[in-house]
Amino acid sequence: MNDSDAPAPGRKRRVREQTPVQRALGLLVRREHSRKELTRKLTSRGIEDEAAQAAVDKLTEAGWQDDTRFAENLVRMRANTGYGPIHVRAELGTHGLDSEQITAAMDTFEGDWTENARDLVRRRFGEAGPRDLAQRRKAADLLARRGFDGDSIRRATRYDPDD
């Protein structure tokens, strides 16, 4: 960059105002967003509700925004970070997805929720798992907070390494 390319001292570069579609696209290139989340973010940035809805509609039609893809991605991410099916299902509900979309997204998970619970217990309590009743209770509390169901919690906290 030479001196002639630099703006003159005291002069600011003029920043062009982005359209609602450009702002929405800027959010989508960082990560997937649900329709509801994307619309909420646009309106919180000062874009009128109708313009935000129109921008999201346009990006959905063009394939940039897809609730199905968002939901499948969220299920995979949360499962990989130690969350259970109850938590994941509830989080999907907060994104404005209907029960059919949530069920379809949950069905795409190819792992085993009980094995995920066991992995979380192993990371926290070592390969042998919880050794006494107090540790089993701590492990069960952890798994319940993370959204695992009762059956997965029982299997993971009574973990036998030879199982």
C-alpha positions as CSV (number, residue, x, y, z in Angstrom):
1,M,0.0,0.0,0.0
2,N,1.6,3.3,-1.0
3,D,0.8,6.8,0.4
4,S,-1.6,7.7,-2.4
5,D,-3.9,4.7,-1.4
6,A,-4.2,5.8,2.2
7,P,-7.0,8.2,3.1
8,A,-5.9,11.7,3.7
9,P,-5.3,12.6,7.4
10,G,-8.5,13.7,9.1
11,R,-10.7,12.2,6.4
12,K,-12.6,9.1,7.3
13,R,-13.6,6.4,4.9
14,R,-17.2,6.5,4.1
15,V,-18.8,3.3,5.2
16,R,-21.7,2.2,3.0
17,E,-24.8,1.1,4.9
18,Q,-25.5,-2.6,4.4
19,T,-28.9,-3.8,3.2
20,P,-30.8,-6.1,5.5
21,V,-30.0,-9.0,3.2
22,Q,-26.2,-8.2,3.4
23,R,-26.4,-8.0,7.2
24,A,-28.2,-11.3,7.4
25,L,-25.8,-12.9,5.1
26,G,-22.9,-11.6,7.2
27,L,-24.4,-13.4,10.2
28,L,-25.0,-16.6,8.2
29,V,-21.4,-16.9,6.9
30,R,-20.2,-17.1,10.5
31,R,-22.5,-20.0,11.5
32,E,-26.0,-21.4,10.8
33,H,-29.0,-19.5,12.3
34,S,-32.6,-20.5,12.5
35,R,-35.2,-18.2,10.9
36,K,-36.4,-17.0,14.3
37,E,-32.8,-16.3,15.5
38,L,-31.8,-14.5,12.3
39,T,-34.9,-12.3,12.3
40,R,-34.4,-11.4,16.0
41,K,-30.8,-10.5,15.4
42,L,-31.6,-8.2,12.5
43,T,-34.4,-6.4,14.4
44,S,-32.1,-6.0,17.4
45,R,-29.6,-4.2,15.0
46,G,-32.2,-1.6,14.1
47,I,-33.8,-3.2,11.0
48,E,-37.6,-3.0,10.9
49,D,-39.4,-6.3,11.4
50,E,-40.9,-6.4,7.9
51,A,-37.5,-5.7,6.2
52,A,-35.9,-8.4,8.4
53,Q,-38.6,-10.9,7.5
54,A,-38.2,-10.1,3.8
55,A,-34.4,-10.5,4.0
56,V,-34.7,-13.9,5.8
57,D,-37.2,-15.0,3.3
58,K,-34.9,-14.1,0.4
59,L,-32.0,-15.9,1.9
60,T,-34.1,-19.0,2.7
61,E,-35.3,-19.1,-1.0
62,A,-31.7,-18.8,-2.1
63,G,-30.6,-21.7,0.2
64,W,-28.4,-19.6,2.5
65,Q,-30.7,-20.1,5.5
66,D,-32.2,-23.5,6.1
67,D,-33.9,-24.5,9.4
68,T,-33.4,-28.2,8.7
69,R,-29.7,-27.8,8.2
70,F,-29.5,-25.5,11.3
71,A,-31.3,-28.1,13.4
72,E,-29.2,-31.0,12.3
73,N,-26.0,-29.0,12.9
74,L,-27.2,-28.0,16.4
75,V,-28.0,-31.6,17.3
76,R,-24.6,-32.8,16.2
77,M,-22.8,-29.9,18.0
78,R,-24.6,-30.3,21.3
79,A,-24.2,-34.1,21.3
80,N,-20.5,-33.7,20.7
81,T,-20.2,-31.3,23.6
82,G,-21.8,-33.5,26.1
83,Y,-25.5,-32.6,26.1
84,G,-28.3,-35.0,26.2
85,P,-31.5,-35.4,24.1
86,I,-33.8,-33.6,26.5
87,H,-31.5,-30.5,26.5
88,V,-31.1,-30.6,22.7
89,R,-34.8,-31.0,22.0
90,A,-35.6,-28.1,24.4
91,E,-33.0,-25.9,22.7
92,L,-34.4,-26.6,19.2
93,G,-37.8,-25.6,20.5
94,T,-36.5,-22.2,21.5
95,H,-35.5,-21.6,17.9
96,G,-39.1,-21.7,16.7
97,L,-38.9,-25.1,15.1
98,D,-42.1,-27.2,15.2
99,S,-42.3,-30.7,16.6
100,E,-41.9,-32.4,13.2
101,Q,-38.7,-30.5,12.5
102,I,-37.3,-31.3,15.9
103,T,-38.1,-35.0,15.6
104,A,-36.5,-35.1,12.1
105,A,-33.4,-33.4,13.4
106,M,-33.1,-35.7,16.4
107,D,-33.5,-38.7,14.1
108,T,-30.4,-37.6,12.2
109,F,-28.2,-38.2,15.3
110,E,-26.3,-41.4,14.5
111,G,-24.7,-41.8,17.9
112,D,-25.8,-43.4,21.1
113,W,-27.0,-41.0,23.9
114,T,-26.1,-43.5,26.6
115,E,-22.6,-43.8,25.3
116,N,-22.4,-40.0,25.2
117,A,-23.4,-40.0,28.9
118,R,-20.8,-42.6,29.7
119,D,-18.1,-40.6,27.9
120,L,-19.0,-37.5,29.9
121,V,-18.8,-39.5,33.1
122,R,-15.5,-41.0,32.1
123,R,-14.1,-37.5,31.4
124,R,-15.2,-36.3,34.8
125,F,-14.5,-39.4,37.0
126,G,-11.8,-41.3,35.1
127,E,-12.0,-44.6,33.2
128,A,-13.3,-46.5,36.2
129,G,-16.3,-44.2,36.5
130,P,-17.9,-43.1,39.8
131,R,-16.5,-45.3,42.6
132,D,-19.0,-44.7,45.4
133,L,-22.5,-43.6,46.0
134,A,-21.6,-39.9,46.5
135,Q,-19.7,-39.9,43.1
136,R,-22.6,-41.7,41.4
137,R,-25.0,-39.0,42.7
138,K,-22.7,-36.3,41.5
139,A,-22.5,-38.0,38.1
140,A,-26.2,-38.4,37.9
141,D,-26.8,-34.7,38.8
142,L,-24.3,-33.7,36.1
143,L,-26.1,-35.9,33.5
144,A,-29.5,-34.6,34.5
145,R,-28.3,-31.0,34.2
146,R,-26.9,-31.8,30.8
147,G,-30.3,-33.2,29.6
148,F,-29.9,-36.9,29.7
149,D,-32.9,-39.2,30.4
150,G,-33.2,-41.4,33.4
151,D,-32.3,-44.6,31.6
152,S,-29.1,-43.2,30.2
153,I,-28.2,-41.7,33.6
154,R,-28.7,-45.1,35.3
155,R,-26.6,-46.9,32.7
156,A,-23.8,-44.3,32.7
157,T,-23.5,-44.0,36.5
158,R,-23.5,-47.8,37.1
159,Y,-20.9,-48.0,34.4
160,D,-18.8,-51.2,34.2
161,P,-15.7,-50.8,32.0
162,D,-16.0,-54.4,30.8
163,D,-19.6,-53.8,29.6
